[in-house]
């Protein structure tokens, strides 16, 4: 029901604001702007989001089928079972969803969004198979989704690339701050949902998380010792190299297990278009609502309200020009990216200004909560999302606060 109310609110708030602009301020173009936005976002939802996703879905679902037949997914599930069964106590030990979720998290960490989505949708489908109420999200599905919306990324390649194109003199300077920011958002997601679900934090769970943090710390220490040029090379090479290693490993694993590799690929790939067709209505509905909300000016008022509160409380406001990126990110990844690029292009700011650096950290510290909810729950027909929106937004809020603090620590 929560998603239903949010969707209605987007349109209703946009209509009220547009009506006020027309009657009070004489803005005769506002409803045309909203109507044009509806048609434009409906078209781009299919042409720019769903259809480009189809090819990726076809390939990686085919690859995932090879991995399942070769036993790679089961191996991952068994290896990480001590951790995963504590975070996802409702999922049976060794269930394929465990390995699929690990593949999704791994692809996200490497900044491989195109690969992460098929793995994640496959994981959500597997979780749906053990869901007793097919229209209601389970605790495991919510934990997986909120963790995914935290956007844990160890290689913020795209942000560095945007900073390079904007003429930054130190494009990789946000590497470590972005990683720490997204790590804080992920930890917030685990804590928020585990409290909601009353998950017990025993020594095993704490040990696994501490080990993961230590591993990230070692990686960051190594990266910090590289020159800016070496960091950029590392960013470009590492993620893509690991992706291709995974592709080849799955194929060769299938050969080793005497799987008919290409037949297995075709069998899995056939489901790619079915998944895309399922998610198109959810994508169109959510992305159109977000576009209307933004075009009406409602988002701008929210941003201005936050800025006013911050100034009134007497806090430093140097980061406020970057705040639109943080507020937009849960609603639209492309919208947040556009706002970040606007800051980069602003002659009074630029990519190396404090707002430019803060915007980069905001962009890399979370993911698009509403888009992911529509995409993942829509793919399996979940209609009752329960507390997933509020948990995801709370984790995002904690991540924004952490990102602001990180920006001041590193760049002030």
Order of alpha helices (4+ residues) and beta strands (2+ residues): alpha-alpha-alpha-alpha-alpha-alpha-alpha-alpha-alpha-alpha-alpha-alpha-alpha-alpha-alpha-alpha-alpha-alpha-alpha-alpha
